[in-house]
Structure formats: structure tokens, C-alpha cells
Amino acid sequence: MEAGAIASKRSVGRRLAGLFYGRPRLQVGALLAAPTAWLVLGYLGSLAVLLAAAFWGVDALSGELVKSFSFDNFNTLLDDSVYRTIAVRTILVAAAVTVTDALLAFPIAFYMAKVASNRMKAILVVAILMPLWASYLVKVYAWRTLLSTDGVINWVLDPVGAHGPGYGNVAVWLVMSYLWLPYMTLPIFAGLERIPNSLLSASEDLGASPFTTFRRVILPLVFPAVVAGSIFTFSLTLGDYITPTLVSNNQFIGNVIYNNITNNLPLASAYTMVPIVMMIAYLLVARKLGAFQHL
């Protein structure tokens, strides 16, 4: 009996092997079936339900969802200046975080890719990854302590008659720039490593200045990596609500969505369209600038 069962299993295995042999498309399809199903059902499906809820309403008396098609939530967001102000504030802070991280990450990544020895490169990669091992809340609370009235920043600046930014938009910018810096540094580092050193030497031999080499050789080749990093920093800042809650009294898009998700799901769903539309527009602009042509 056992021998028959083993032979039966082997025959099934052989039939499956024969089915996939010489059919690369079928092999790829079988490998991607499970993750594709999860993406379509788990992510895109839930996102579609959330966006559909943006066209619903809430009964004023009972608070129950009214599943009837309406643009009232979008009209509220457009007509109320508070929501427009919050959206503009969030987008500006996200843009500031992205630019700041790009300016900070580029020299670090260039040193790692083109100057540092292999040992130093490994040390720097670990140093960049190490903050990601710590809890997100621990890092934000650490910054909250630093930025407090009796925190270290004010203690250091007090002898010269200055003071720190305290809690507010500047604090959100500082904390998020710190949090998302590794997500910008690593893609740029990977992009710079793919640039042959011979190109830089050729540019120098032809008499180009370091700035010209950076502008005409390095930046065009590493631009897709910068865009990849900026997608992380920009999108993560748009959707974050914990950092603004802890280091600022101002509202951001994430705070509005979080505060309304239980009481007014349709309005919260409608407001999620703002970061989605912003990211789509950003990706279209990046594609227009040729950020994805080498990917």
C-alpha cells in the first residue's frame, strides 16, 4: 500500500513537472499567482471599497452610512477653507522633507559609493540601516523630548540667546526628514554605484569642472534613483499622522483621515483622494522628465 501511494505521488509530481516543462509563461504565472491574488484582492480590493465609500453619506440623526451616490463629501472638501489649508500644509511639508533628504543623502551616498573603502562602505550602510531597527514611536518620542521647552535643543541654544523651533510645522519637517532619510540615501547609493568610475574620469580628462560633471554626468544617470527615494519620502510624509500628533498642534491630512474614519467614513475616504491624486501627478511628472526610462 505504501509503495503504491509513493508511486502515485511520484506520478503526480512527474505530470506536474511535465506540465510546466518548456512553458516559461506558465511557470511565471504559477509563481506570481498567489502574490497577484493578494495584491488584487487584499490591497486593490480594499482600496476600491474605500474610494467607493467617498461617494456615500452619513445620516445626520442616526450616524449610519447612507450608501447613495453623491459628490457632497468632495464639495465639502473644496468649499471648506480648513481642508484646503490642511492639504496645502501637508503637501508643502512633504515637499520640504523630500528636498531636505535629497540634499542630505546625496553627499553621503556619493562618499559611500565612490570614495569610501569597502570596509567603511559596509560600516556606513549599517549605520544608515540601524535607525530603521528602532521603533518608530521611540524615535518620534525622542525628538519630542529634544524639541520640548526644557529639552536639549533649548538647553544648548539658551546661552547664546536662541531657542529651538518647539512644536509645530518646523518640528514635523525636522522629525520626518530624520525618519525618512534612509529611504532616500539607499536608492541614491545604489544608483551611484552603477555609474562606472571611467565616466567620471573621462569627464575630468575632458576638462569639465566638478560641478559640470555632477550636472551633466552624475545627476542624469542617478535621477531615477532620486525619484525612487523621493517617492518614499513624499508619500510617507503625506500619509503620516503620528508625528504631527506628537510634535505639532497643527492638523495634517493623516490626522483628518484618522479622526474621521470612525465618525464620518465617507469624508475620510474622500480626503484620501488628495494624497492619491498628488502621488499620481508626481509620478506622471517624473515619467515626463524621463525618470523611468532606464528602469
C-alpha positions as CSV (number, residue, x, y, z in Angstrom):
1,M,0.0,0.0,0.0
2,E,2.7,2.4,1.0
3,A,4.7,1.6,-2.2
4,G,1.6,2.3,-4.3
5,A,1.0,5.6,-2.6
6,I,4.6,6.7,-3.1
7,A,4.4,5.7,-6.8
8,S,1.1,7.6,-7.1
9,K,2.7,10.7,-5.6
10,R,5.7,10.4,-7.9
11,S,3.4,10.1,-11.0
12,V,1.5,13.2,-10.0
13,G,4.8,15.0,-9.5
14,R,6.0,13.9,-12.9
15,R,2.8,15.0,-14.5
16,L,3.1,18.5,-12.9
17,A,6.7,18.7,-14.0
18,G,5.8,17.7,-17.5
19,L,3.0,20.3,-17.5
20,F,5.5,23.1,-16.6
21,Y,8.4,21.9,-18.6
22,G,9.2,24.1,-21.6
23,R,6.5,26.6,-20.7
24,P,8.2,29.6,-19.1
25,R,5.0,31.7,-19.2
26,L,3.1,29.1,-17.2
27,Q,6.0,28.8,-14.7
28,V,6.0,32.6,-14.2
29,G,2.2,32.6,-13.9
30,A,2.2,29.9,-11.3
31,L,4.9,31.7,-9.3
32,L,3.0,35.1,-9.4
33,A,-0.5,33.7,-8.9
34,A,-0.5,34.0,-5.1
35,P,1.1,37.4,-4.8
36,T,-1.0,38.8,-7.6
37,A,-4.2,37.5,-6.0
38,W,-3.2,39.1,-2.7
39,L,-2.4,42.4,-4.5
40,V,-5.7,42.4,-6.3
41,L,-8.0,41.2,-3.5
42,G,-6.2,42.4,-0.4
43,Y,-4.8,45.7,-1.5
44,L,-6.6,47.0,-4.6
45,G,-9.9,45.5,-3.5
46,S,-9.8,47.2,-0.1
47,L,-8.7,50.4,-1.8
48,A,-11.6,50.3,-4.2
49,V,-14.1,49.8,-1.3
50,L,-12.5,52.8,0.5
51,L,-12.8,55.0,-2.6
52,A,-16.3,53.9,-3.2
53,A,-17.2,55.0,0.3
54,A,-16.1,58.5,-0.6
55,F,-19.4,58.9,-2.6
56,W,-21.6,57.8,0.3
57,G,-23.0,59.9,3.1
58,V,-23.9,59.8,6.8
59,D,-27.3,60.2,8.2
60,A,-27.4,63.3,10.3
61,L,-29.7,61.8,13.0
62,S,-28.6,58.1,13.3
63,G,-25.0,58.5,12.1
64,E,-25.5,55.4,9.9
65,L,-23.9,55.2,6.4
66,V,-26.1,56.1,3.5
67,K,-24.9,54.2,0.5
68,S,-26.2,56.5,-2.2
69,F,-24.0,58.1,-4.8
70,S,-23.2,61.8,-4.1
71,F,-20.4,64.3,-4.5
72,D,-21.3,66.1,-1.2
73,N,-18.0,65.0,0.5
74,F,-15.9,66.4,-2.3
75,N,-17.9,69.6,-2.3
76,T,-17.3,69.9,1.4
77,L,-13.5,69.5,0.9
78,L,-13.4,72.1,-1.9
79,D,-15.7,74.6,-0.2
80,D,-14.3,74.5,3.3
81,S,-11.0,76.5,3.6
82,V,-9.9,74.5,6.5
83,Y,-9.5,71.3,4.5
84,R,-7.7,73.2,1.7
85,T,-5.3,74.7,4.2
86,I,-4.5,71.4,5.7
87,A,-3.9,69.9,2.3
88,V,-1.6,72.7,1.3
89,R,0.3,72.5,4.6
90,T,0.8,68.7,4.2
91,I,2.0,69.0,0.6
92,L,4.4,71.8,1.4
93,V,5.9,69.9,4.4
94,A,6.2,66.7,2.3
95,A,8.0,68.6,-0.5
96,A,10.3,70.2,2.1
97,V,11.1,66.8,3.6
98,T,11.8,65.4,0.2
99,V,14.2,68.2,-0.9
100,T,15.9,68.2,2.5
101,D,16.5,64.4,2.4
102,A,17.8,64.6,-1.2
103,L,20.3,67.3,-0.3
104,L,21.5,65.4,2.8
105,A,21.5,62.0,1.2
106,F,23.4,62.9,-2.0
107,P,26.9,63.6,-0.4
108,I,26.5,60.7,2.0
109,A,25.6,58.3,-0.8
110,F,28.4,59.7,-3.1
111,Y,31.0,59.2,-0.4
112,M,29.8,55.7,0.2
113,A,29.7,54.7,-3.5
114,K,32.8,56.5,-4.8
115,V,35.2,57.4,-2.0
116,A,34.9,55.0,1.0
117,S,36.7,51.7,1.2
118,N,34.8,48.5,1.2
119,R,35.0,48.2,5.0
120,M,33.9,51.8,5.5
121,K,31.1,51.4,3.0
122,A,29.8,48.4,5.0
123,I,30.0,50.4,8.2
124,L,28.1,53.3,6.7
125,V,25.4,51.0,5.3
126,V,24.9,49.5,8.7
127,A,24.8,53.0,10.3
128,I,22.1,54.1,7.8
129,L,20.1,51.0,8.4
130,M,20.4,51.0,12.1
131,P,17.8,53.7,12.8
132,L,15.3,51.5,10.9
133,W,15.7,48.8,13.6
134,A,14.4,51.1,16.3
135,S,10.7,51.6,17.0
136,Y,9.1,54.4,15.1
137,L,7.4,55.7,18.2
138,V,10.6,55.6,20.2
139,K,12.3,57.8,17.6
140,V,9.4,60.3,17.5
141,Y,9.2,60.5,21.2
142,A,12.9,61.1,21.4
143,W,12.5,64.0,19.1
144,R,9.5,65.2,21.1
145,T,11.8,65.3,24.2
146,L,14.5,67.2,22.3
147,L,12.1,69.8,21.0
148,S,10.3,70.4,24.3
149,T,10.6,73.7,26.2
150,D,13.1,72.2,28.6
151,G,14.7,69.9,26.1
152,V,18.3,69.5,25.0
153,I,17.9,71.9,22.0
154,N,16.8,74.8,24.1
155,W,19.4,74.0,26.7
156,V,22.2,74.2,24.1
157,L,20.9,77.3,22.4
158,D,19.9,79.2,25.6
159,P,23.5,80.5,26.4
160,V,23.5,82.4,23.0
161,G,20.0,83.8,23.5
162,A,18.4,81.5,20.9
163,H,15.7,78.8,21.2
164,G,14.6,75.8,19.3
165,P,11.6,75.6,17.0
166,G,9.4,74.0,19.6
167,Y,6.3,72.1,18.4
168,G,4.8,73.0,15.0
169,N,5.4,72.7,11.3
170,V,9.2,73.1,11.6
171,A,9.2,70.2,14.1
172,V,7.3,68.0,11.8
173,W,9.7,68.8,9.0
174,L,12.7,68.0,11.1
175,V,11.4,64.8,12.5
176,M,10.2,63.4,9.2
177,S,13.4,64.4,7.5
178,Y,15.2,62.3,10.1
179,L,12.8,59.4,9.8
180,W,12.8,59.1,6.1
181,L,16.5,59.9,5.3
182,P,17.5,56.2,4.9
183,Y,14.8,55.7,2.3
184,M,16.4,58.4,0.2
185,T,20.0,57.5,0.9
186,L,19.9,53.9,-0.1
187,P,18.4,54.3,-3.5
188,I,20.8,57.1,-4.4
189,F,23.7,55.0,-3.1
190,A,22.6,52.1,-5.3
191,G,22.2,54.4,-8.3
192,L,25.7,56.0,-7.8
193,E,27.3,52.5,-7.5
194,R,26.0,51.7,-11.0
195,I,27.8,54.6,-12.5
196,P,31.2,53.5,-13.9
197,N,34.2,55.4,-12.5
198,S,35.5,55.7,-16.0
199,L,32.7,58.1,-16.9
200,L,33.8,60.5,-14.1
201,S,37.5,60.1,-15.2
202,A,36.6,60.8,-18.8
203,S,34.7,63.9,-17.8
204,E,37.6,65.2,-15.8
205,D,40.0,64.4,-18.6
206,L,37.9,66.5,-21.0
207,G,38.3,69.5,-18.7
208,A,34.9,69.5,-17.0
209,S,34.7,71.1,-13.6
210,P,33.3,69.0,-10.7
211,F,30.0,70.9,-10.9
212,T,29.8,70.3,-14.6
213,T,30.5,66.6,-14.1
214,F,27.8,66.5,-11.5
215,R,25.2,68.3,-13.6
216,R,26.0,66.7,-17.0
217,V,27.0,63.2,-16.0
218,I,26.1,62.1,-12.5
219,L,22.7,63.8,-12.0
220,P,21.1,62.5,-15.2
221,L,22.3,58.9,-14.5
222,V,21.2,58.9,-10.9
223,F,18.0,60.8,-11.4
224,P,15.8,57.7,-11.4
225,A,17.3,56.7,-8.1
226,V,16.5,60.2,-6.7
227,V,12.9,59.8,-7.9
228,A,12.7,56.4,-6.3
229,G,13.8,57.8,-3.0
230,S,11.5,60.8,-3.2
231,I,8.5,58.6,-3.8
232,F,9.2,57.1,-0.3
233,T,9.8,60.4,1.4
234,F,6.9,62.2,-0.2
235,S,4.3,59.5,0.1
236,L,5.2,58.6,3.7
237,T,5.0,62.2,4.8
238,L,1.7,62.7,3.1
239,G,0.1,59.8,5.0
240,D,1.8,60.2,8.4
241,Y,-0.5,61.2,11.3
242,I,1.5,60.1,14.3
243,T,4.4,62.5,14.0
244,P,2.1,65.6,13.5
245,T,0.1,64.4,16.6
246,L,3.2,64.2,18.8
247,V,5.3,67.2,17.7
248,S,2.7,69.6,16.4
249,N,-0.7,71.1,17.2
250,N,-1.5,71.6,13.5
251,Q,-3.6,69.2,11.6
252,F,-2.3,67.3,8.6
253,I,-4.1,65.1,6.0
254,G,-3.4,61.9,8.0
255,N,-4.8,63.5,11.2
256,V,-8.1,64.4,9.4
257,I,-8.5,60.9,8.0
258,Y,-7.7,59.3,11.3
259,N,-10.1,61.5,13.2
260,N,-13.0,60.9,10.8
261,I,-12.5,57.3,10.0
262,T,-15.0,56.1,12.7
263,N,-17.4,59.1,12.8
264,N,-17.5,60.1,9.1
265,L,-16.0,57.3,6.9
266,P,-17.2,58.9,3.6
267,L,-15.5,62.2,4.4
268,A,-12.3,60.4,5.4
269,S,-12.4,58.3,2.3
270,A,-12.9,61.4,0.1
271,Y,-9.9,63.1,1.8
272,T,-7.7,60.1,1.0
273,M,-8.1,61.1,-2.7
274,V,-5.8,64.1,-2.0
275,P,-2.6,62.1,-1.4
276,I,-3.5,59.6,-4.1
277,V,-4.0,62.3,-6.7
278,M,-0.8,64.0,-5.6
279,M,1.2,60.9,-5.9
280,I,-0.3,60.1,-9.4
281,A,0.5,63.6,-10.5
282,Y,4.1,63.3,-9.1
283,L,4.7,60.0,-10.9
284,L,3.4,61.5,-14.2
285,V,5.7,64.4,-13.9
286,A,8.6,62.2,-13.1
287,R,7.8,60.0,-16.0
288,K,7.6,63.0,-18.3
289,L,11.1,64.0,-17.1
290,G,12.4,60.6,-18.0
291,A,12.8,59.2,-14.5
292,F,11.7,55.7,-15.5
293,Q,13.3,55.3,-18.9
294,H,16.3,53.5,-17.6
295,L,14.4,51.2,-15.2
